[in-house]
Amino acid sequence: MSYRPESETLEICRDLIRIDTSNYGDGSGPGERVAAEYVAASLAEVGIESELVESAPGRTSVVARWGNQDSSRPGLLLHGHLDVVPAQAHDWKTDPFAAEIVDGYVVGRGAVDMKDFDAMLLSTVRARQRAGVIPDRPITLVFTADEEAGGVMGAHWIADHRPDLLEGCTEAIGEVGGFSTEIGGKRLYLIESGEKGIAWMRLRATGTAGHGSMRQPDNAVTHLAEALVALGRHEWPQEPGPSMKLLLDKVRELTGSDSQDPEVLLEHFGPAIRMIGAGIRNTTNATMLQAGYKHNVVPGEAVAYVDGRYLPGHADTFMPAVQDVVGDRVMVEPYITDAALEFPLEGDLVDAMTVALHAEDPEAHIAPFLMSGGTDAKGWSKLGITSYGFTPLRLPGDLDFTALFHGVDERVPIDALEFGSRVFDRFLDLV
């Protein structure tokens, strides 16, 4: 090739990290406007016009058309989000928004989730645009606001209020997939082919209010505590779906194991089992508690919030099952819900990802997985768009990569960033 798609990836990644786009989930953060203007200017510099779309003041997404817009082929959506989760500076070894380079890594909030991919995408698009190497397919580039709070002000808002911006798009590529891990001494790249549904719940217990010094068997706090203990100790059954079954088959192939126990097979992922292992069952984690107002007053109500994630196909049965676990003294109420997604690992788009990875890493092995969290793909699914997670990164075998998502000292290897840009460039040749 006569251009280098990775030439600006590091610089752009550092620039984006230095723009604080912390999303606190309550509208109190700085918003994404400054980062969106940076992206728009980066595209404009190479002759790509874009539109800044605001769902509320400062909550800004960027949309641009690229590629051969006159092609009769279906449109492809390439997307990343601009917001990041907050970072407590005192927990970090470096300023989380300084984008310092330490031991070959770029360190900063968003280095993994997901300003790395934003940078890969921008660097590759800019290089190809300058060289006149434009994909022969309609491409829509979207950089969203608010993904870290469910995309209500970003992807979902665009799908609900500006679907015209994605007209013609049938497939999408976004975050959380394409990264490598070592299984049986071999590099396995995981492509996200689905993600669990979201069922954030409010658990409400009621009781008899009264003086804290008296006997009170009808105590709302006790009722809630017992329910949370029962839920925390509940073993949700293993029910791997199509994506995870393919992943388990690949683990057997790479390790020579003949085990039929998913848990035994997933142990080969080491610490990454935190995320990968969540793809074979429903999960529930209590995250917040609210009760009482004075030490010697028994409150009449106690509330907890639970992060529930359910497998595809469990949308109608998951919350009733939670209610059965916690018992009839606690009411389970939906708080925020969103769909589970799963798509087959097949077709031209998947073939392009596979060939692009093998071109840069001939020893690559590839398998799908079901992601434990959620992405903007949930918003695009409203428009019938098939989505995959493909942020290609060739990582050191000893890096606990999944711990870096929302983690302290979040970081990404520089050579992995540049590898990803080259893979993505090859991918664009094939789509």
C-alpha positions as CSV (number, residue, x, y, z in Angstrom):
1,M,0.0,0.0,0.0
2,S,1.2,3.6,-0.7
3,Y,-0.2,4.9,2.6
4,R,0.2,4.0,6.2
5,P,-3.2,3.6,7.9
6,E,-1.6,3.5,11.4
7,S,0.4,6.7,10.9
8,E,-1.8,8.9,13.1
9,T,-3.4,6.3,15.4
10,L,-1.3,7.0,18.4
11,E,-1.5,10.8,18.1
12,I,-5.3,10.8,17.6
13,C,-5.8,8.3,20.5
14,R,-3.8,10.6,22.8
15,D,-5.7,13.7,21.7
16,L,-9.0,12.1,22.3
17,I,-8.0,10.8,25.8
18,R,-7.0,14.3,26.7
19,I,-10.5,15.5,26.0
20,D,-12.4,14.7,29.2
21,T,-15.8,13.2,28.2
22,S,-16.6,11.6,31.5
23,N,-20.2,10.4,31.6
24,Y,-21.7,10.3,35.1
25,G,-25.0,9.1,33.9
26,D,-26.9,12.0,35.4
27,G,-26.1,14.8,32.8
28,S,-23.5,16.4,35.1
29,G,-20.4,15.6,33.0
30,P,-18.7,17.8,30.4
31,G,-20.5,16.2,27.5
32,E,-19.0,15.1,24.2
33,R,-19.1,18.4,22.3
34,V,-15.4,19.1,22.3
35,A,-14.5,15.6,21.3
36,A,-17.2,15.7,18.5
37,E,-15.8,18.9,17.2
38,Y,-12.3,17.3,17.1
39,V,-13.6,14.4,15.1
40,A,-15.5,16.6,12.7
41,A,-12.4,18.8,12.2
42,S,-10.3,15.7,11.6
43,L,-12.7,14.5,8.9
44,A,-13.1,17.9,7.4
45,E,-9.3,18.3,7.0
46,V,-9.3,15.5,4.5
47,G,-12.5,16.6,2.7
48,I,-15.2,14.5,4.5
49,E,-18.2,16.5,5.6
50,S,-20.0,15.6,8.8
51,E,-23.0,16.6,10.8
52,L,-23.0,17.3,14.6
53,V,-26.1,15.9,16.1
54,E,-27.2,17.0,19.6
55,S,-29.8,15.2,21.7
56,A,-29.3,17.9,24.4
57,P,-26.9,20.8,24.8
58,G,-23.4,19.3,24.8
59,R,-24.5,15.7,24.2
60,T,-23.1,15.6,20.7
61,S,-22.6,12.8,18.2
62,V,-20.9,13.0,14.8
63,V,-22.3,11.4,11.6
64,A,-20.5,11.4,8.2
65,R,-21.0,9.7,4.9
66,W,-18.0,8.1,3.2
67,G,-17.3,5.5,0.6
68,N,-19.1,5.1,-2.7
69,Q,-22.5,6.6,-1.9
70,D,-23.7,5.8,-5.5
71,S,-23.2,2.1,-5.0
72,S,-26.2,-0.1,-5.0
73,R,-24.7,-2.2,-2.2
74,P,-26.1,-2.0,1.3
75,G,-24.6,0.5,3.6
76,L,-22.1,-0.3,6.3
77,L,-22.1,1.5,9.6
78,L,-18.7,2.0,11.4
79,H,-19.2,3.4,14.9
80,G,-17.5,4.3,18.1
81,H,-18.5,6.3,21.2
82,L,-16.9,9.4,22.5
83,D,-17.8,9.3,26.2
84,V,-15.9,7.5,28.9
85,V,-16.7,6.4,32.4
86,P,-15.4,8.6,35.2
87,A,-11.9,8.1,36.7
88,Q,-10.7,8.9,40.2
89,A,-7.3,10.5,39.7
90,H,-6.0,9.5,43.1
91,D,-6.4,5.8,42.2
92,W,-4.2,6.1,39.1
93,K,-0.4,6.1,38.7
94,T,-0.7,8.8,36.1
95,D,-3.3,11.5,35.3
96,P,-6.1,9.5,33.7
97,F,-6.6,12.3,31.1
98,A,-2.9,13.0,30.3
99,A,-2.5,10.1,27.8
100,E,1.0,9.4,29.0
101,I,3.1,6.7,27.4
102,V,4.4,4.2,29.9
103,D,6.4,1.1,28.9
104,G,5.0,1.0,25.4
105,Y,1.4,1.6,26.5
106,V,-0.9,4.6,26.1
107,V,-2.4,5.1,29.6
108,G,-5.7,7.0,30.1
109,R,-9.4,6.8,30.5
110,G,-10.8,5.6,27.2
111,A,-7.6,3.9,26.0
112,V,-9.5,0.6,25.8
113,D,-13.1,1.8,26.0
114,M,-13.1,3.1,23.3
115,K,-11.0,5.9,22.1
116,D,-8.6,3.3,20.8
117,F,-11.0,2.3,18.1
118,D,-12.1,5.9,17.4
119,A,-8.4,6.6,16.7
120,M,-8.0,3.5,14.5
121,L,-11.0,4.4,12.5
122,L,-10.1,8.1,12.1
123,S,-6.4,7.3,11.2
124,T,-7.4,4.7,8.6
125,V,-10.2,6.8,7.1
126,R,-7.9,9.8,6.8
127,A,-5.1,7.9,5.3
128,R,-7.3,6.2,2.7
129,Q,-9.1,9.5,1.9
130,R,-5.8,11.3,1.3
131,A,-4.6,8.4,-1.0
132,G,-7.9,8.3,-2.8
133,V,-8.5,4.7,-1.7
134,I,-12.3,4.9,-1.0
135,P,-14.3,1.7,-0.3
136,D,-16.7,0.8,-3.1
137,R,-19.6,0.6,-0.7
138,P,-21.7,3.3,1.1
139,I,-20.1,3.8,4.5
140,T,-21.6,5.8,7.4
141,L,-19.2,6.9,10.2
142,V,-20.8,7.6,13.6
143,F,-19.2,8.7,16.8
144,T,-21.8,8.7,19.5
145,A,-22.5,10.4,22.8
146,D,-23.7,8.6,25.9
147,E,-22.9,5.0,25.3
148,E,-21.7,4.6,28.8
149,A,-25.1,5.4,30.2
150,G,-27.0,3.2,27.8
151,G,-27.0,5.4,24.7
152,V,-30.2,7.1,25.5
153,M,-28.7,10.5,24.4
154,G,-26.7,8.9,21.6
155,A,-27.4,5.7,19.6
156,H,-30.9,5.2,20.8
157,W,-31.7,8.9,20.3
158,I,-30.4,8.8,16.7
159,A,-32.4,5.6,16.0
160,D,-35.5,7.1,17.4
161,H,-35.3,10.7,16.2
162,R,-32.9,10.7,13.2
163,P,-33.1,7.3,11.5
164,D,-32.5,9.1,8.2
165,L,-28.9,9.4,9.2
166,L,-28.5,5.6,8.9
167,E,-30.7,5.1,5.9
168,G,-29.4,2.2,3.8
169,C,-27.2,0.7,6.6
170,T,-27.8,-3.0,7.1
171,E,-24.6,-4.0,8.9
172,A,-22.4,-2.4,11.6
173,I,-18.9,-2.8,13.1
174,G,-18.2,-1.4,16.6
175,E,-16.5,-2.2,19.9
176,V,-15.5,-5.1,22.1
177,G,-14.3,-7.7,19.8
178,G,-11.3,-8.6,17.7
179,F,-8.8,-8.6,20.6
180,S,-6.5,-11.5,21.2
181,T,-6.1,-13.9,24.1
182,E,-3.9,-16.9,24.5
183,I,-5.5,-20.4,24.7
184,G,-3.3,-23.4,24.6
185,G,-0.3,-21.3,23.6
186,K,-2.1,-20.0,20.5
187,R,-3.6,-16.6,19.8
188,L,-7.4,-16.6,19.7
189,Y,-9.2,-13.5,18.4
190,L,-12.7,-13.1,19.8
191,I,-15.3,-11.4,17.6
192,E,-18.4,-10.2,19.4
193,S,-21.4,-11.7,17.7
194,G,-23.9,-10.8,20.4
195,E,-24.5,-9.2,23.7
196,K,-26.6,-10.0,26.7
197,G,-29.8,-8.1,27.5
198,I,-30.0,-5.4,30.2
199,A,-32.4,-5.7,33.1
200,W,-31.4,-3.1,35.7
201,M,-33.9,-3.6,38.5
202,R,-35.1,-1.8,41.6
203,L,-35.8,-4.2,44.5
204,R,-38.2,-2.6,47.0
205,A,-39.0,-4.0,50.5
206,T,-41.6,-2.6,52.8
207,G,-42.1,-3.2,56.5
208,T,-43.4,-1.5,59.6
209,A,-41.6,1.7,60.6
210,G,-40.9,2.2,64.3
211,H,-38.4,2.8,67.1
212,G,-35.0,1.2,66.7
213,S,-34.9,0.0,70.3
214,M,-38.0,-2.2,70.0
215,R,-38.5,-5.7,68.6
216,Q,-39.4,-5.3,65.0
217,P,-39.8,-8.6,63.0
218,D,-41.3,-6.8,60.0
219,N,-38.1,-4.9,59.2
220,A,-37.8,-3.7,55.6
221,V,-34.0,-3.6,55.8
222,T,-33.9,-7.2,57.0
223,H,-36.3,-8.3,54.3
224,L,-34.2,-6.6,51.6
225,A,-30.9,-8.0,53.0
226,E,-32.2,-11.5,53.0
227,A,-33.4,-11.1,49.4
228,L,-30.0,-9.8,48.3
229,V,-28.2,-12.6,50.0
230,A,-30.4,-15.1,48.3
231,L,-29.9,-13.5,44.9
232,G,-26.1,-13.2,45.4
233,R,-25.9,-16.9,46.2
234,H,-28.2,-18.0,43.4
235,E,-26.4,-20.1,40.8
236,W,-27.9,-19.3,37.5
237,P,-27.8,-22.4,35.2
238,Q,-25.3,-22.7,32.3
239,E,-27.1,-22.2,29.1
240,P,-24.6,-21.4,26.3
241,G,-26.1,-20.2,23.1
242,P,-24.9,-20.5,19.5
243,S,-21.9,-18.1,19.9
244,M,-20.7,-19.5,23.1
245,K,-21.0,-23.1,21.8
246,L,-18.8,-22.2,18.9
247,L,-16.3,-20.6,21.3
248,L,-16.3,-23.7,23.6
249,D,-15.7,-25.9,20.5
250,K,-12.7,-23.7,19.6
251,V,-11.3,-24.0,23.1
252,R,-11.5,-27.8,22.9
253,E,-9.7,-27.6,19.5
254,L,-6.9,-25.4,20.8
255,T,-6.3,-27.2,24.1
256,G,-7.1,-30.8,23.1
257,S,-9.6,-31.0,26.0
258,D,-12.5,-33.3,25.7
259,S,-14.4,-31.7,28.6
260,Q,-18.1,-31.0,28.2
261,D,-18.2,-28.7,31.2
262,P,-18.3,-25.0,30.0
263,E,-16.8,-23.8,33.3
264,V,-13.8,-26.1,32.9
265,L,-13.2,-25.0,29.3
266,L,-13.6,-21.3,30.2
267,E,-10.9,-21.6,32.9
268,H,-8.4,-21.5,30.0
269,F,-9.2,-17.8,29.6
270,G,-7.6,-17.1,33.0
271,P,-8.8,-13.8,34.6
272,A,-10.8,-13.0,31.4
273,I,-13.3,-15.6,32.6
274,R,-14.9,-12.7,34.5
275,M,-16.3,-11.4,31.2
276,I,-16.2,-14.4,28.9
277,G,-17.7,-16.7,31.5
278,A,-20.7,-14.4,31.9
279,G,-21.8,-15.3,28.4
280,I,-23.1,-18.7,29.3
281,R,-25.6,-17.7,32.0
282,N,-27.8,-15.0,33.3
283,T,-26.1,-12.8,36.0
284,T,-27.3,-10.5,38.8
285,N,-25.2,-8.2,40.9
286,A,-26.5,-5.8,43.6
287,T,-24.9,-2.4,43.1
288,M,-26.7,0.2,45.2
289,L,-28.6,0.4,48.5
290,Q,-30.9,3.0,49.9
291,A,-32.6,2.8,53.3
292,G,-33.3,4.8,56.5
293,Y,-32.6,8.3,57.7
294,K,-31.8,8.0,61.4
295,H,-29.9,5.5,63.5
296,N,-32.8,4.8,65.9
297,V,-35.6,4.7,63.4
298,V,-36.6,1.5,61.6
299,P,-37.6,2.7,58.1
300,G,-40.7,1.5,56.4
301,E,-39.0,0.9,53.1
302,A,-35.6,-0.3,51.8
303,V,-34.5,-0.2,48.2
304,A,-31.7,-1.9,46.3
305,Y,-30.6,-1.7,42.7
306,V,-29.5,-4.8,40.8
307,D,-27.6,-5.0,37.5
308,G,-29.2,-7.9,35.7
309,R,-28.0,-9.3,32.4
310,Y,-29.9,-12.0,30.6
311,L,-29.1,-14.3,27.7
312,P,-30.8,-14.0,24.3
313,G,-34.2,-15.6,24.5
314,H,-34.7,-14.9,28.2
315,A,-36.3,-11.4,27.9
316,D,-39.7,-12.6,29.2
317,T,-38.5,-15.1,31.8
318,F,-35.6,-13.4,33.5
319,M,-37.3,-10.9,35.9
320,P,-40.0,-13.4,37.0
321,A,-37.1,-15.7,37.8
322,V,-35.5,-13.0,39.9
323,Q,-38.7,-12.4,41.7
324,D,-38.9,-16.1,42.6
325,V,-35.4,-16.0,44.0
326,V,-35.9,-13.0,46.2
327,G,-39.3,-14.1,47.5
328,D,-42.6,-12.3,48.1
329,R,-41.5,-9.8,50.7
330,V,-39.6,-7.8,48.0
331,M,-41.0,-6.4,44.9
332,V,-38.8,-6.5,41.7
333,E,-39.4,-3.6,39.4
334,P,-37.8,-2.8,36.0
335,Y,-35.6,0.2,36.1
336,I,-33.7,0.2,32.7
337,T,-34.1,-2.6,30.2
338,D,-32.6,-3.2,26.8
339,A,-32.6,-6.0,24.3
340,A,-30.3,-9.0,24.0
341,L,-28.7,-9.5,20.6
342,E,-27.1,-12.4,18.8
343,F,-26.1,-12.8,15.1
344,P,-24.5,-15.8,13.3
345,L,-20.8,-15.8,12.7
346,E,-21.2,-16.0,8.9
347,G,-21.5,-14.0,5.8
348,D,-19.3,-11.6,3.8
349,L,-18.6,-9.2,6.7
350,V,-17.4,-12.1,8.9
351,D,-15.3,-13.4,6.0
352,A,-13.7,-9.9,5.7
353,M,-12.8,-9.8,9.4
354,T,-11.3,-13.3,9.2
355,V,-9.2,-12.6,6.1
356,A,-8.0,-9.2,7.4
357,L,-6.8,-10.8,10.7
358,H,-5.1,-13.6,9.0
359,A,-3.3,-11.2,6.7
360,E,-1.7,-9.4,9.6
361,D,-1.4,-12.4,11.9
362,P,-1.1,-15.7,9.9
363,E,-1.3,-17.7,13.2
364,A,-4.6,-16.2,14.2
365,H,-7.5,-18.4,15.4
366,I,-10.9,-16.8,15.4
367,A,-14.1,-17.5,17.4
368,P,-17.3,-15.6,18.4
369,F,-18.4,-14.8,21.9
370,L,-21.4,-13.3,23.6
371,M,-20.5,-10.1,25.4
372,S,-21.5,-9.6,29.0
373,G,-22.2,-5.9,28.7
374,G,-24.0,-3.8,26.1
375,T,-23.0,-1.5,23.3
376,D,-24.5,1.0,20.9
377,A,-25.5,-2.1,18.8
378,K,-28.7,-2.2,20.9
379,G,-29.7,1.2,19.4
380,W,-28.9,0.2,15.9
381,S,-30.9,-3.0,16.2
382,K,-34.0,-0.9,16.3
383,L,-33.3,-0.2,12.6
384,G,-32.7,-3.8,11.8
385,I,-28.9,-3.5,11.6
386,T,-26.8,-6.6,12.2
387,S,-23.8,-5.7,14.4
388,Y,-20.5,-7.2,15.3
389,G,-17.8,-6.1,17.7
390,F,-14.4,-5.8,15.9
391,T,-11.7,-3.7,17.4
392,P,-8.6,-5.7,16.4
393,L,-5.8,-5.7,18.9
394,R,-2.9,-8.2,19.1
395,L,-2.2,-8.3,22.8
396,P,0.6,-9.7,25.0
397,G,-0.4,-13.1,26.4
398,D,0.0,-12.0,30.0
399,L,-2.1,-8.9,29.8
400,D,-5.3,-9.0,31.8
401,F,-7.1,-7.1,29.1
402,T,-10.7,-7.4,30.3
403,A,-9.8,-5.9,33.7
404,L,-8.9,-2.7,31.9
405,F,-12.5,-2.0,30.8
406,H,-13.6,0.8,33.2
407,G,-10.5,-0.1,35.3
408,V,-7.8,1.8,37.0
409,D,-4.7,2.5,34.9
410,E,-6.6,1.7,31.7
411,R,-4.1,1.3,28.9
412,V,-3.5,-0.1,25.4
413,P,-0.2,-1.2,23.8
414,I,1.0,1.1,21.1
415,D,1.9,-1.7,18.8
416,A,-1.6,-3.2,19.3
417,L,-3.2,0.2,18.2
418,E,-1.1,0.2,15.1
419,F,-1.8,-3.5,14.4
420,G,-5.5,-2.7,14.7
421,S,-5.3,0.1,12.1
422,R,-3.6,-2.2,9.6
423,V,-6.1,-4.9,10.1
424,F,-9.0,-2.5,9.8
425,D,-7.5,-1.1,6.6
426,R,-7.4,-4.6,5.1
427,F,-10.9,-5.1,6.3
428,L,-12.1,-2.1,4.3
429,D,-10.5,-3.5,1.2
430,L,-12.7,-6.5,1.5
431,V,-16.1,-5.2,2.5
